[in-house]
Amino acid sequence: MTAPADLLAFDREHLWHPYTSMTDPVPTRLVTGASGSRIVLDGVGEVVDGMASWWSAIHGYRHPVLDEAVRRQLDRMAHVMFGGLTHEPAVEVARRLIDLTPAGLDRVFLADSGSVSVEVAMKMALQFQRGTGRPERTRFLTVRGGYHGDTFDCMSVCDPDGGMHTMWSGVLPQQVFGERPPRFADDVDTWAAGFRELAAEHADGLAGLIVEPLLQGAGGMHPYAADCLRVFREVADDHGLVLIFDEIATGFGRTGTLFASEAAEVRPDVLCVGKALTGGYLSMAAVLCTAEIARGLSVSDSGVLMHGPTFMGNPLACAVAAASLDLLTDGNWAADVQRINAGLQALHRIDAEDVRVLGAVGVVQLDHPVDTEKATAAALAHGVWLRPFRDLIYTMPPYVCTDEDIAAICAGIAAAAEVA
Ligand SMILES: *Cc1c(COP(=O)(O)O)cnc(C)c1O
């Protein structure tokens, strides 16, 4: 076995980490194992994972049911191409997704990552407009403060200030941005008037409307009033836009309902799910759309949906996703999310610019950018793993966290806020 110091030295010299520099790398820590709500860090020991591996490990690590699902599938086949072939895990995961998501979303594309699923969703909207005789509709309407992934079309609908638009001006497609939807119901009417006006002004060139329902995640951890979802649906209907909900962060119970769109009982035309889909085991996402969208895009020039990644419908990922969805629906996720929500209310005692708690999401916003290394060290001293960004220290813990875990996370966030 290579010594930890050598692994870290090689890593520092040769490996990119998310959003980091190769010439001036940030410190990384070595993980040697994980179990339940805990990850094990070399030199630190076991800590509670307040991030659920970027919001995906909802059932915790090394869950016996999920481990078994992967092992069983491994004994059949790890992978096989999806072109011209199919397999039981793909059918089973699609069947479950159709059952769980709002009625009518019953055509499924299995993508290999969240960003790819957003690309596919946007492509569906563009092909739908072409198929229905409106090829001039090529732009997307969205709101400020969003995050939809790091590939180019995804970046084009991310927040124009936080989403590196300046850096990529001249490269990114120019989309149409409405104001960030308001947090409180009282402010919805004013916001909606402006948003409707903007949509009307650009309608002739718009193919679709894409948003994260109820909670904007990586764009700023900003929850907003559920009534805004109805406004999105109305605007899409009024102007013939394909409504895309990106539930990659919010799906599978995170905000308190199985899908965030259920908070206002609004059904999109296209839905993206990812992150927690496989319980954090493997990279997979899915795009679901209605029969109408599927029909419309099929009569575009090509006649087919022009997308097909190499690892589409990977059997291992499908098998563990199906098992993860069963764990979710057979279990007590709603009670767990509610219990975690109650525990996270302790964050309101922290002296900060703003504190926001929604479902199993807790956010502390400071009045200055976080010193990530200081904040991380302070949280680790309290036995908690956090990954703050910008002026935000937040948690999206695994649903299997105990009340003690959640109390520890809150204490870790308080300590991080203190020094950051
Ligand atoms: C994480 C995320 C994505 C991108 O998913 P990847 O799997 O990282 O490509 C897209 N949309 C939202 C809302 C996300 O949270």
Ligand as a Chemical Component Dictionary entry (heavy atoms), coordinates in Angstrom:
data_LIG
# 
_chem_comp.id                   LIG 
_chem_comp.type                 NON-POLYMER 
_chem_comp.pdbx_formal_charge   0 
_chem_comp.three_letter_code    LIG 
# 
loop_
_chem_comp_atom.comp_id 
_chem_comp_atom.atom_id 
_chem_comp_atom.alt_atom_id 
_chem_comp_atom.type_symbol 
_chem_comp_atom.charge 
_chem_comp_atom.model_Cartn_x 
_chem_comp_atom.model_Cartn_y 
_chem_comp_atom.model_Cartn_z 
_chem_comp_atom.pdbx_ordinal 
LIG C1 C1 C 0 -25.166 18.986 -9.643  1  
LIG C2 C2 C 0 -26.170 19.593 -10.516 2  
LIG C3 C3 C 0 -26.081 19.492 -11.920 3  
LIG C4 C4 C 0 -24.923 18.817 -12.619 4  
LIG O1 O1 O 0 -24.825 17.476 -12.337 5  
LIG P1 P1 P 0 -23.428 16.691 -12.596 6  
LIG O2 O2 O 0 -23.751 15.274 -12.279 7  
LIG O3 O3 O 0 -22.441 17.317 -11.636 8  
LIG O4 O4 O 0 -23.044 16.921 -14.005 9  
LIG C5 C5 C 0 -27.097 20.057 -12.672 10 
LIG N1 N1 N 0 -28.140 20.673 -12.097 11 
LIG C6 C6 C 0 -28.251 20.794 -10.758 12 
LIG C7 C7 C 0 -29.447 21.472 -10.177 13 
LIG C8 C8 C 0 -27.263 20.274 -9.922  14 
LIG O5 O5 O 0 -27.370 20.425 -8.603  15 
# 
loop_
_chem_comp_bond.comp_id 
_chem_comp_bond.atom_id_1 
_chem_comp_bond.atom_id_2 
_chem_comp_bond.value_order 
_chem_comp_bond.pdbx_ordinal 
LIG C1 C2 SING 1  
LIG C2 C3 SING 2  
LIG C2 C8 DOUB 3  
LIG C3 C4 SING 4  
LIG C3 C5 DOUB 5  
LIG C4 O1 SING 6  
LIG O1 P1 SING 7  
LIG P1 O2 DOUB 8  
LIG P1 O3 SING 9  
LIG P1 O4 SING 10 
LIG C5 N1 SING 11 
LIG N1 C6 DOUB 12 
LIG C6 C7 SING 13 
LIG C6 C8 SING 14 
LIG C8 O5 SING 15 
# 
